[in-house]
C-alpha cells in the first residue's frame, strides 16, 4: 500500500523548459539531441556544497563522492574525449546565495550540469534558478519528495525509499509503538507526516513527536519524555554529526535495552562515533553500505579511501553524489554533446550504472529508483542484514 494517499501532482510542460534553455550548435528535436562535432576543452560540473558550517562532515562525504565520480570518468577517457572538472561553491548550508552561485557557475564557469545542494529546500530554489540558465540540477540527498520540476533530477531517497522499508523491517509484520524525533528542517516535518501512514498501516501507533534545533546536543528532555510513554521504537532523523549524542545519552539514561532506534540517514560516519554496544541498537535503510562485498561497492570504497585515507568513512552521501556525476556523464555521452540542454533532454528516463548497481531516473517525476539494503550497526561496523533490491521513489508529483 502506498504511503501517499492522494499525491499532489504539479504538471510542467517540457516546452517551457526548452524555451529557457541556452542555444547550442546542436540540432535538438523534442527528445533527441544530435551529436555535435568538434567540441573541445573540458566538461565542467558545478557543485553546491555546505563546505563551511555545521554540515561540514556531510560536505566532506558529498565532495568525496563527486571527486571519485569525476576520477572514474576521466580514467575512462573523460566524456566525449573531454576531461571532466568540478567547480565547487560553498552554500554555507543556506539557500540565500544559491541564485548568485548558480549564475556564477553557468555564466562565468561554463558548467553544463550542477550537483547539490545539501539542504532539501535548496533543491527547489536552485532548480528554478538553473532553469532560467538551461542547466540541470542533480540532487542526491534525503528529501520529502512531492516536488517535481523539469530542471530537477533527484537521486536522493524519498520517504518511500528510506522510511517505509525501515518501518516494515522493524515492525516485522506487527505494529509497534513509535516516538518520532528529528530536527526542524521542513522536509522532516513532511517525512514524519508521511511516516505516520505507514506506521498505522502496520497496526502501530505514534506515542509522540519532537523536533529539535538543527545543532541540538542536549537530548535528555526528549529522552525523558520518551521514557514516560509506551514507545519501544524511536524513528529518528538527525543527520548531522550531533546525531550520535542522542544514542549516547539514551544509554546514560538506561534506555538502550528498551528501545530500537530506526535511524533515517544513519551511516558510517555516525557509526564511527558510537561504541559497538550503542550502534547495535541502530537499524537503517540505505542505498549504500561501505562493508558491502559487492564488486561495485568495493571498487568505489577503494577509490575514495585511496584519495581520502584509509580511515575515511565512505557513506551513502558519497555514493549518491558519485552516482550524480555518473548520470551526467552518461547523459552527455548518449547525447553526443556536453551541454545543459543535452543533459536536460537525455536525463529523463535514463538508466545508468552506479557503484550500488543500475539506477533509473523516472521520465515523469525525475526521481530515481534506488537499490536499497537494511543495515544494522555493531562490532564489525554497519552491516547489511537484508537486500531489498530496486525501490521506486513514489515521488508524489509529476513533471
C-alpha positions in Angstrom: 0.0 0.0 0.0 1.4 3.4 -0.9 2.1 5.8 1.9 0.9 8.6 -0.4 -2.9 8.6 -0.1 -3.6 11.2 -2.7 -0.4 12.5 -4.4 -0.3 16.1 -5.3 0.8 16.4 -8.9 2.2 19.6 -10.4 2.4 19.4 -14.1 5.1 21.2 -16.1 5.4 21.4 -19.9 8.7 20.4 -21.4 8.3 23.2 -23.9 8.5 25.7 -21.0 11.9 24.2 -20.1 13.3 24.1 -23.6 12.3 27.7 -24.2 14.5 28.7 -21.3 17.5 26.5 -22.3 20.6 28.0 -23.8 21.0 27.9 -27.5 23.6 25.4 -28.7 25.1 24.4 -32.0 23.3 21.0 -31.7 20.2 20.2 -33.5 17.6 19.4 -30.8 14.2 18.0 -31.6 11.9 17.1 -28.7 13.7 14.2 -27.0 16.6 13.7 -29.4 19.9 15.5 -29.4 22.1 15.3 -32.5 25.8 14.8 -31.9 28.0 17.9 -32.0 31.3 17.6 -33.7 34.4 19.5 -32.9 33.8 20.1 -29.2 36.9 20.9 -27.3 38.1 21.9 -23.8 36.8 20.5 -20.5 33.4 19.3 -19.4 32.6 21.3 -16.2 30.2 20.3 -13.4 29.2 22.7 -10.8 28.8 21.6 -7.2 26.8 23.3 -4.5 28.1 22.1 -1.1 28.0 23.3 2.5 31.8 23.5 2.7 31.6 25.6 5.9 29.2 25.5 8.8 27.6 22.7 10.8 27.2 20.3 7.8 30.9 20.1 7.0 31.1 16.4 7.8 28.3 15.8 5.3 30.0 18.1 2.8 33.2 16.0 3.0 31.2 13.0 2.0 29.5 14.7 -0.8 32.8 16.0 -2.2 34.5 12.6 -1.8 31.8 11.1 -3.9 31.8 13.8 -6.6 35.6 13.6 -6.8 35.5 9.8 -7.1 32.9 10.0 -9.8 34.9 12.5 -11.8 38.1 10.4 -11.4 36.3 7.4 -12.8 35.1 9.3 -15.8 38.5 10.7 -16.5 40.1 7.3 -16.1 37.9 6.1 -18.9 38.9 9.0 -21.2 36.5 11.6 -19.9 33.2 12.4 -21.7 33.4 12.5 -25.5 37.1 12.9 -25.2 36.8 15.9 -22.9 38.3 15.9 -19.4 35.8 16.5 -16.6 36.3 19.1 -13.9 34.3 20.2 -10.9 33.8 23.8 -9.8 32.8 24.0 -6.1 30.8 26.7 -4.5 30.1 27.0 -0.7 26.4 27.2 0.1 27.1 27.6 3.8 24.1 25.2 4.3 21.7 28.0 3.5 19.7 28.9 0.3 20.5 32.7 0.5 23.4 32.6 -2.0 22.1 29.9 -4.4 20.9 32.4 -7.1 24.4 34.0 -7.1 26.2 30.7 -7.2 24.0 29.3 -9.9 24.5 32.3 -12.2 28.2 32.4 -11.5 28.7 28.7 -12.2 26.9 28.8 -15.5 27.8 32.3 -16.8 31.4 32.5 -15.6 32.5 28.9 -15.2 30.5 27.4 -18.1 29.3 24.4 -16.2 26.9 22.1 -18.1 25.3 20.5 -15.0 25.1 21.1 -11.3 25.1 18.7 -8.4 23.7 19.5 -4.9 22.8 21.2 -2.6 22.5 19.5 0.8 19.5 21.3 2.3 16.3 19.7 0.9 14.6 23.1 0.4 17.7 24.3 -1.5 16.9 21.9 -4.4 13.7 23.9 -5.1 15.5 27.3 -5.2 18.5 26.0 -7.2 16.3 24.1 -9.7 14.3 27.3 -10.5 17.4 29.4 -10.9 19.1 26.9 -13.1 16.0 26.5 -15.3 16.5 30.1 -16.4 20.0 29.2 -17.4 19.2 25.9 -19.2 21.3 23.7 -16.9 20.0 20.7 -14.9 20.3 20.2 -11.2 21.1 16.7 -9.9 20.3 16.4 -6.2 21.4 13.4 -4.2 20.4 13.9 -0.5 17.4 12.8 1.5 14.2 14.8 0.9 10.4 14.6 1.4 9.5 14.1 -2.3 6.4 15.9 -3.6 8.4 18.5 -5.6 8.9 17.8 -9.2 10.5 20.3 -11.7 11.6 19.8 -15.3 15.1 21.0 -14.3 15.5 18.8 -11.2 16.7 15.2 -11.2 17.0 13.6 -7.8 19.0 10.5 -6.8 18.3 11.0 -3.0 15.8 8.9 -1.2 12.2 9.8 -0.6 10.3 8.5 2.5 9.0 5.6 0.4 12.7 4.6 0.0 14.4 5.3 3.3 11.5 5.3 5.8 8.8 2.8 4.6 11.1 -0.2 4.2 12.7 0.7 7.6 9.3 0.7 9.3 8.3 -2.5 7.6 11.6 -4.3 8.7 11.4 -3.0 12.3 7.8 -3.9 12.6 8.3 -7.4 11.3 4.6 -7.5 10.4 3.4 -6.5 13.9 2.7 -2.8 14.7 5.0 -1.2 17.3 4.8 2.0 19.4 6.8 4.8 17.9 8.2 8.1 19.0 9.4 10.4 16.2 12.5 12.5 16.8 14.1 14.9 14.2 15.3 18.4 13.7 13.5 21.5 12.3 14.1 21.4 8.6 10.7 21.4 6.7 11.4 18.2 4.8 11.4 16.2 8.1 8.0 17.6 9.0 6.7 16.2 5.7 8.6 13.0 6.1 7.2 12.3 9.6 3.7 13.1 8.4 4.1 10.5 5.6 5.6 8.0 8.0 2.5 8.0 10.2 0.5 6.5 7.4 2.9 3.6 7.1 3.0 3.1 10.9 -0.8 2.9 11.1 -0.9 0.6 8.1 1.1 -1.9 10.1 -1.1 -1.6 13.2 1.3 0.6 15.1 0.8 4.0 16.7 2.8 7.2 17.4 3.2 8.0 21.1 4.8 11.4 20.5 7.0 13.6 18.2 9.7 16.0 19.0 11.6 18.3 16.6 14.9 19.8 18.0 17.2 22.6 16.8 19.5 21.6 14.0 22.6 21.6 16.2 20.9 20.4 19.4 23.3 18.5 21.7 21.2 18.1 24.9 18.6 15.4 24.2 17.8 14.5 27.8 14.5 16.3 27.9 13.2 14.5 24.8 14.5 11.2 26.2 12.7 11.7 29.5 9.5 12.4 27.5 10.1 9.1 25.6 10.7 7.2 28.8 7.3 8.3 30.1 5.5 6.9 27.0 4.9 3.3 25.9 7.2 3.8 22.9 9.5 0.8 22.1 10.9 2.3 18.8 12.3 5.7 18.0 12.0 6.7 14.4 15.0 9.1 14.4 16.4 11.6 11.9 19.2 13.9 13.0 21.7 13.6 10.1 24.5 15.8 11.2 27.4 15.0 13.5 25.4 15.7 16.6 23.1 12.8 15.9 25.0 10.1 17.8 24.7 12.2 21.1 21.1 11.1 21.2 22.1 7.4 21.4 24.8 8.0 23.9 22.5 10.0 26.2 19.9 7.2 25.8 22.5 4.8 27.1 23.3 7.0 30.0 19.7 7.1 31.0 19.3 3.3 30.8 17.1 3.3 27.7 19.2 1.3 25.3 17.7 -2.1 26.4 14.1 -0.8 26.0 14.4 1.0 22.6 15.1 0.2 19.0 16.5 3.2 17.0 15.2 3.2 13.4 17.6 5.9 12.2 16.8 7.6 8.9 20.1 8.5 7.3 22.4 6.6 9.7 25.7 5.9 8.1 29.3 5.0 8.7 30.3 8.5 9.9 27.7 8.2 12.7 28.7 4.7 13.4 32.3 5.8 14.0 31.2 8.0 16.9 29.3 5.2 18.7 30.5 2.2 20.7 29.7 -1.3 19.3 27.0 -1.7 22.1 25.4 1.6 21.2 25.5 1.0 17.4 24.0 -2.5 17.8 20.6 -0.8 18.7 20.5 1.2 15.4 19.0 -0.1 12.2 18.7 1.9 9.0 17.7 1.6 5.3 20.3 2.8 2.8 21.4 2.9 -0.8 25.0 2.1 0.2 26.9 0.4 3.0 30.7 0.6 3.0 31.2 -3.0 4.2 29.0 -4.5 1.4 31.1 -7.0 -0.5 29.7 -6.5 -4.0 32.3 -5.6 -6.6 31.0 -2.1 -7.4 30.9 -1.1 -3.8 34.4 -2.5 -3.1 35.8 -0.6 -6.1 34.1 2.7 -5.1 35.3 2.4 -1.5 38.8 1.6 -2.6 38.9 4.7 -4.8 37.6 7.0 -2.1 39.9 5.7 0.5 42.9 6.0 -1.8 42.2 9.7 -2.2 40.9 10.4 1.4 42.8 8.0 3.6 42.2 4.5 5.0 40.2 5.7 8.0 37.7 7.8 5.9 34.2 6.5 6.4 32.6 6.1 3.0 28.8 6.7 3.3 25.7 6.8 1.1 26.2 10.5 0.7 29.5 9.8 -1.2 27.8 7.0 -3.2 24.8 9.1 -4.2 26.9 12.1 -5.3 29.2 9.9 -7.2 26.1 8.5 -9.0 25.1 12.1 -9.8 28.3 12.6 -11.7 27.9 9.2 -13.4 24.4 10.2 -14.5 25.6 13.5 -16.1 28.4 11.8 -17.8 26.2 9.1 -19.2 23.6 11.7 -20.4 26.2 13.7 -22.2 27.8 10.6 -23.8 24.5 9.4 -25.1 23.6 12.9 -26.4 26.9 13.3 -28.2 27.2 16.8 -26.7 28.3 18.3 -23.4 25.8 20.9 -22.7 23.0 21.7 -20.2 20.4 21.3 -23.0 21.7 17.9 -24.0 21.6 16.6 -20.4 18.1 18.0 -19.9 16.9 16.1 -22.9 18.5 12.7 -22.1 18.3 12.5 -18.2 14.5 11.8 -18.1 14.2 8.0 -18.3 18.0 7.5 -18.2 19.2 4.1 -16.9 22.8 4.2 -15.8 25.2 2.3 -13.5 26.3 3.4 -10.1 28.6 1.6 -7.6 25.5 0.2 -5.9 24.0 -1.1 -9.2 21.8 0.1 -12.0 19.6 3.2 -11.4 16.8 4.6 -13.5 15.6 8.2 -13.4 11.8 8.1 -13.9 10.8 10.1 -17.0 7.7 11.5 -15.4 8.8 12.5 -11.9 12.6 12.8 -12.5 13.1 10.8 -9.2 15.3 7.7 -9.3 15.0 4.1 -8.3 17.5 3.1 -5.6 19.0 -0.3 -4.8 18.3 -0.5 -1.1 19.5 -2.6 1.9 18.6 -2.8 5.5 21.7 -2.4 7.7 22.4 -2.6 11.4 25.3 -1.3 13.5 27.6 -3.5 15.6 31.1 -4.6 16.4 32.0 -5.1 12.8 30.7 -1.7 11.7 27.5 -1.1 9.7 26.5 -4.4 8.1 23.9 -5.4 5.5 21.2 -7.6 7.0 18.7 -7.7 4.2 18.8 -6.7 0.5 15.6 -5.1 -0.8 16.7 -4.5 -4.5 15.5 -1.6 -6.6 12.7 0.5 -5.0 10.8 3.2 -6.8 10.7 6.7 -5.4 6.9 7.2 -5.4 7.6 10.9 -5.7 4.0 12.1 -5.2 4.3 14.5 -8.1 4.9 14.6 -11.9 6.9 17.0 -14.1 
